[in-house]
Amino acid sequence: MTELVGLPDVLAARDVLADVVRVTPLEPSRPLTALLGGPVWLKCENLQRAGSYKVRGAYLRISRLTERQRRRGVVAASAGNHAQGVALAAGLLDIGATVFMPTGAPLPKVAATRRYGAEVEFAGATVDEALEAAREFADRTGAVLIHPFDHPDVIAGQGTVALEILEQCPEVTTIVTAVGGGGLISGIAVVVKALRPDVRVIGVQADSAAAYPPSLAAGAPVRLADYRTIADGIAVGRPGDLTFAHVSTLVDEIVTVTEEDLSRALLMLLERGKQVVEPAGSAAVAALLSGAVRPSTPTVAVLSGGNVDPLLLLRVIEYGLAAAGRYLRFTVRCGDRPGELAALLALIAERRANVVDVDHQRRNPHLRLGEVQVGLSVETRGPEHSTELVEVLRDRGYQVAFATAD
C-alpha cells in the first residue's frame, strides 16, 4: 500500500517555507455568501509569489536536494504555474533550472519563467508530453526531475495552504479547490483529515479534462485519450500514482464544471471580487456558482492561481458575459436604404443596450437585391434585457439570427 504524506510532514514543510512564501489573505465573497446563505471565503493563492500555490511544493522539494543533486540542476514540466514556482525556487536556492513547456503554453507564463532565471524548452502539445521530455532530459543529463504533483515533498508543501485556512477560518466546514494532477488537494486533505476530519474537502475539474472521475471509478489512475480546456493550469491527462492514493483515501468528492461555468466564475471574481485569476484558479468558485456542489457553510474556495494571459482574459470575459446572458452576437437583415443602419442602432440605444462591434455587409451572395446584413455584438444588463431587445427588433420587422459558437 502506498504510504501517504502525514501531518508532521506538512508541519515540517511550514517551517522550511516560513520565510519564503506569503501567508495569502482570506477574503469574504458577498455574492457567494448570498447565494449559499452562509459565509464563503476566498483563499487568495493568486496573490502568492509567482502567482500561484505552486512555489510552496517546488521550494520544499528543491530545498531538500543534496549538494551533489544541486550541482546537477533541476528540470520540470508545466503549462506555466509549476514552471514559475520551480524557476523562482531554484533561483532563490542558486540552482540551475530547465523547464519543458507545451508548445501552446501562454506566452506571459513563458516570459515569467524565463525572468525567474530558468531555461525554457518546448515539447509536445500537453503537459503530459512535456513531462515525458523532462524525464528524458533528466535521464540524459542527471538533472533532478521536480514533478508538478506526484512527490511527497510537493504534496507536503502544498498542504501548508490548509494550515493557513484552518488558522484563518477555524469554523470552516467545507474547502473547495481546483484539481489537475492532485498535488494541492492531496496536501489540503492530509491536513484537514488529521486536524478537522469533519470538514469536507471537495475537488473541481474541468469536465473536458477530468481524469479523476473515471480513475476513481476504475480504482486506479486512468489516462484520458483527449482533453482540452481553457483552464490550462488543471489540464492533466492522468492522475499521479501518489496523488491518486491521497485523493481516493482522503478527499470527499470530485465534481466537474463546464467551460461556461469557468468563464462565468472568472468574470464574477473580476467584477465583484476584484480578483484577477486564471480559468483554473476560478474552478472552485465555478463549482459553487453552477451548483455542481452545494456545501455547508462556512466554505473556503481556493483561488489557486492568477497567471492569466491578457489575450485569453479578454476572450474569457466575452465568453463569460455571453454565458451570463449579458453579451449577444447576432446578425440582422434589413433594407439597403439611407438611414437604415442609423435607425437600427438608434433602436438598440433606445433599449439601453451597448453596441460593441458593427459589421455592415452589402456583398454577400446569400442576400437578396436591396438587402444588407449587419453583424452586431451587443452588451446587455442580463438575460431578461437580452430577450427584450431581440423581441423588440423582431417586432419591428428585423430578421435576427444568432451567430454560431466559434
N, C-alpha and C positions, 0 to 999 in steps of 0.2 A: 504493500500500500504506500502511496506517495506521502511523504512527510510534509505536513503543512507548515507554513510560517506561523509563529506564535506571537502572542502579545509582547513577551520580552524582546523579541526581535525588533518590533516596531518601536518600543520604548528606547532601545539602544540606538535605533536609527534617528530618533528625535534628538538625541544628544549630539550625534555627528552633524546633523543638519541645522543645529541651533543658530549658528552664525552665518548660514548660507542661504536658507530660504526665508521668505516672508511668511508671517502669520497673516494669511489673507482675511479680509473682512467678511463678516456675515451680515448681509443687508436684507431688510424686510422687503417683501413684494406685496404691495397693496392689491394689484389685480388678482394675483393668485390666492391671496388671503380671502378676498371677496368671493372668488369662485369656489373655493373649497370650504369656506365657512369656518376657518381656523387659521392660525398663524403659519405662514410659509416664508422661509428664509432662503436666500441665495448665498451659497458659499463661493466666493469670487476668486476661483483659481485662474480666471482670465487675467487677473492682476498680479499673478505670480511672476517671479523673474523668468525671463524668456517666454512669457505669455501663456504658460500652462503648468500643470502639476508635474509634468514630466521631469523637471530638473531634480525633484526630490529623489526619485528612484535612480536616475542616472548618476547623480553625485555620490550617493551611498555606494553604488556598485563600483564606480571608478576609484573612490577613496580607499577601498579595501584591496586594491591590487597590490601585489608585491613590487618591490623596486625593479626586479627583472621584467615583470609584466609591463610596468610603466614605461620602461625604455623601449619596448616593442610597439607602444602606442595602442590605440583602441580603434575599433571600427563599428559602425552601426548602420541600420537601415530604417528609413522613416519617410513619411509623406511631409513631415515638417516639424511637428512639435517635439518628438523624441530627438530629432536631429538637432534642434536648437538646445534642448536640455543637455545632450551629450556634448555638444560643442562648448556650451557655457561651462559645464562641469570640468571638462578636460582642460579648458583654458585656465580655470581657477587653480587647477592642480598641476599646471605646466606639463601637460601630456599631449602628445600629438594625436589628432583625431581625423579619421576619414569617414565620411557619411555617404552611403549609397541612397539615392532618392529616385522614385519613379520618374520617368521622362515627362510626365504631365504634372509634376509637383508644382504647387503655386509659386510663382516667381518671388514674391515677397518672403516666403519661407526659405527659399533657396538663398536669397541675398542675406537674410538674417543669419542663417547658419554659417555662411562664409564670414560675416562680420565678427562672429564669435570666435573665429580662428580655425574652423575645420576645413579640410579639403572636401569638396563635393564631387561625387561621381554619379552619373545617371545610369540606371539599369532597369529594364523591364517597364511594364505599364502599371504594376501594382506594388504595394508594399511587400507582399509575399515574394514576388520576383526579385525585388531589390534586396530582400533578406537573403535569398539564395546567393546573389552576387557578393554580399557582405561575408557570407560564410566561406565562399571560395577565396576571397581576399584574405580572410583570417588564416585559412589553411596554407595559403601561398606565402604570406609574409610573417606570420607569427603574431600579428596584431590580435588583441583580445576582443572578441565579439561582445558588445553590450546590447543584449537582446532588449527589444522595446517593452516586453512584458513578462516573458517566461523565465524569471530568475528570482530566487528568494530575496536577494538584496533589493531588486527593483520593486517587488511586492511590498517589502517592509518599508521602503522609502515612501511609496505611495500611501501606505497606511497611516502616515503621520497626518494626512488630511483629516482622518476620522478622529484622531486625538484632539485636534483643534475644534472640530464640530461639537464633540461631546462637552468640551470645556466652554465653548461659546453658547451652546444651546442645550443645557443639561436636561431639559424637558422634552427633547425631540422624541418622536415616536416612529418616524419614517425618514429614511435617507434614500434619495433617488439620484442616480448618476448614469452618465453615458457609459457604454461598453463597446470596446473594439476587441482587442485581444484578451482583455480581462484583468490587467495588472492593477488598475485603480480600484475596481470594485472588489477584487480579491483582498487588497490591503485594507480597505474600509471594512469589509466583512470580518476579517480577522480581529480587528479592534472591537467592533460593535458586539460581536457574538461572545467575546470574552468579558467585556465590561457591562454591556447592556443587551443581553440576549432577547429582551422583549422588543427591541427596536427592529423594525422590518427594513431590510436592505433590498432595494429594487433596482435592477439594471435596465437600460434602454438601448436598443439597437435600431438602426435604420432598417426598414423592412426589406429594402433591396440589397442589404449587405448584412444579413442577420445569420451568423453561423452558430450562435448558441442554441436557439430553439431546436434545430434538428440534431445538434450534438447532444443536448440533454435528453432528447427523446431516444437517441441511439445508445446513450450511456457511455459515449466516448467522443473525442473530437472528430468532427466531420468537416471536410473541406468543401466549400461552395464551388460549383462549377463556374459560376459567373457572378459578379457583384459590381455594382456601380451606384454611387450616391454622391450628393453634394457635400456630405459630411465626410470629407477625406480623412479626418482625424480618427474616425472609427471604422474605416473601410478595411477590414481584415478578413481574409478568406477562411481562416481556420483558428480556433482557439488554441492556446498553448496547452501542453500536457499538464503543466503545473497549475496554470490559472484555471483550467477546466476542473481540476481536482478541488480547488478552493470554491469555485462558483457552484459546482454540483453539491458540495457539502454544506456551504455556509450561506449562500445567497437565497433569499426567499422567493424571488420572482424575476423573470426576464420578460419584458414586453417590447413591442416594436412600434415605430411611428413612421408615417409617410414623409415623402419629400415636402408635401404641402404643410404637414404638421411642423416640420423643422423650420420652414420658411416663416410660418406664422409666429412661431416662438421667437425666432431671431428678431423679427420686426417688433414684437411686443417688448422684448428686452431692450431694444434700441430706443423705442419711443417712450415707454413707460418706466423702464428701469434705468435708463441712461447707461446701459452696459453694452460695450462692443464685444460681441462674441462671434466665434466661427460657428458654422452649422453644427458641428459635433458638440460644441460647447453648449448649444441650446437644447440638446436632446432630452435632458431631464425635464426641462420646462415644457417641451413639446408633449411629453407624456402626460403631464398634468393638465395642460390646456385642452388636449384632444380627448381626455377621458380614458386614455389607454390604461391608466391606473388611477384609482380613487383612494388615496391613502388617508389614514387617520392623521390628524394634526396634533402638535406642530410637525411640519415637514421641512426638511432641508433638501434643496435641489442644488447639486453641484454644477457650477458653470466651469467646465473642465478646461476650456481654452479660449483665447481671444485672438489668435493669429489668423485673421481673415484677409484674404486677397481683396483689395478695394473693388476690383472689377467684379469679382464674384459677389461681393456685398451688394453692389448695385443691382445685379440680376436677381439675387435672392430677395431683396427688398421689393422689387417689382412682382416677383412670384408670390411673396407673402401678402402683398396688397391684393393681388388677384384672388388668392386663396381666402382672404378675409372679405371678399366682395367689395373691395374699395378701388379696384382698378379694372377697367374694361378695355378690351381691344376688339373693335368691330369695324365693319365696312357699311357704308350707306350708299345706295344708288339714288341719284336724283337727276333732274334735267340740266342740260348744259346751257344755262342761261345766265346772263349777267346778274350778279347779286345772289345767286342761288347758294353758293358756299357761305357767303356772309350771313344769309338768313339761317342756314343750318347751325353755324357757330353761335349765332345770337340766341337761337332756341336752347342750345345746350347751356349757354351762360345764364339764361333766364331760370333754368332749373338748378342753378348754383353748383354745376359740375365744372371741373377744371380740365381744359383740353391740354394734353401734354405734347402730342405729336399729331400732325396732319399730313396725309399723303394723298394728293389730288391727281387722279389718273384719268386722262382722256383717251389714251391709246391702249385699248385693251380689246382683243378680238372677241371677248365674251360680252361686251357692252353693245347695246343697240345704238343705232344712229341717234344723235342728240342726247345721249345719256353719259354721265360721268360716274366714276366710283371714287368715294372719299374714304380713305382708311383713317381711323381715329384711335388714339389712346387717351382715355379719359379717367381722371381721378374722381371718386365719389365719396360720400360720407359713410357708405356701408351698403349691405345687400338690399335694403328697402329702397334706398335712394337710387341704386343702380337699376332696380326693377322699374321704378317710377320713370326714370329717364328713358329707358327703352320703350316703355308703353307710350309715353308722350310722342316719341319720334315716329312710332308706327301709327299712332292715331293721326298724325299729320301727313301720313302717306309715304313715309320713307321706308325703303326696303332695308332692313337691318339684318346683317349676317355676322356671326361671331367668328373671329379668327381661330383657326385650329391651333392646338398646342405645338410648340417647336419640337 
